């Protein structure tokens, strides 16, 4: 499909939902939050006690053992191991352990001790978001023409639009008192529009699909989704925090803009020195790795001080690092092991300790079903429809929609941010966690059913059949000879 034909379609699929969101926000401004909501768990409310090193070490050991065991089980049933680690965190919380054996839960995870576990988890998250930024390569989108642009933007706008509309139903019943409708609706839209780039990459890697035409297209779209989604979420966090902080919103946003400009114009050129050192020594030295981590932590502190969130600074630092394939691979090899294997499961465990599935009963089951249905309709439906309109065949478009519907870990991070700043309640947090698990668990089986691996793998990506994808000038590329 030519570029000129795609422009009105783009305006229709992106512009109309944006107009609809404006009407939703204007309508919802008259709604009132409920007076009382479900109380927070002890994990979120208790004051931290003095550190008990023995207890902290035991908690870390229990979390790592459970995450590896459940992760391997999920890998055996052909699910990504990281999904099993997410489930393990929930099983260690009040949803299972706290329900079946509350005395064990209280002995291993007393509420007053969880502040230190959370501190370790937050450090792990900062390093993980730095790695996510390193892995992202926005320039890869240019390889896939206008189909990828339309698909990626539609896969953000459509679920965002439906998420804000869903707030009209949830806000009067489940919102946290004191939170304005605009903040609530924008957060729900942002949470609905996230794609879990790391989980998606792991699914494609485990199925050996990264070299396939669908794999490269979905990774490119997910990269744009991540960048756009986190920018939107950063604005929402700044807006919510400014309501209770001494700094006005314009100061926070102005500081954030100054931070971005300094990072792009002053810091980014200096980061090329890491790649120069890598070329010179043939590997990343320990000094280089230490300096990279210090920069990530400094950026995290900067954005936290500005009133956004520490994770955004770490993510942005990783995003502007050099993107040559061998440098990225070396950086991931150095940093991924400790972060993903040791620190990330602590975040899953802390999230699980804040999740109580027992809160979802009666009327809440109905709201959970609505949230899951809206999430699937927005992300899967929006991505599939946009890809099909752009000229991608039905089978390919359906597979792309399934992949883009993956939320997983990135959704958990966003939800924890929302719970920390008080924009969502404990009940909504639990409902959204269940939505993240359902949409992630359905990816692998649906993908194999709709588009079996044997049809997606390309032995030589550069010789893949590209007849369905528009070229740079809008013309259809012919199959390689």
ABEGO torsion letter per residue (X at the ends): XBAAAAAAAAAAAAAAAAAAAAAAAAAAAABBBBABBBBBBAAAABBBBBBBAAAAAAAAAAAAAAAAAAAAAAAAAGBBAAAAAAAAAAAABAAAAAAABAAAAAAABBAAAAAAAAAAAAAAAAAAAAAAAAABBAAAAAAAEAAAAAAAAAAAAAAAAAAAAAAAAAAAAABBBGBBAAAAAAAAAAAAABBBAAAAAAAAAAAGAAABAAAAAAAAAAAAAAAAAAAAAAAAAAAAAAAABABBAAAAAAAAAAAAAAAAAAAAAAAAAAAAAAAAAGBBBAAAAAAAAAAAAAAAAAAAAAGBBAAAAAAAAAAABBABAAAAAAAAAAAAAAAAAAAAAAAAAAAAAABBAAABBEAAAAAAAAAAAAAAAAAAAAAAAAAAAAGBBAAAAAAAAAAAABAEAAAAAAAAAAAAAGABBAAAAAAAAAAAAAAAAAAAAAAAAABBAAAABBABAAABBAAABBBAAGBBBBBBX
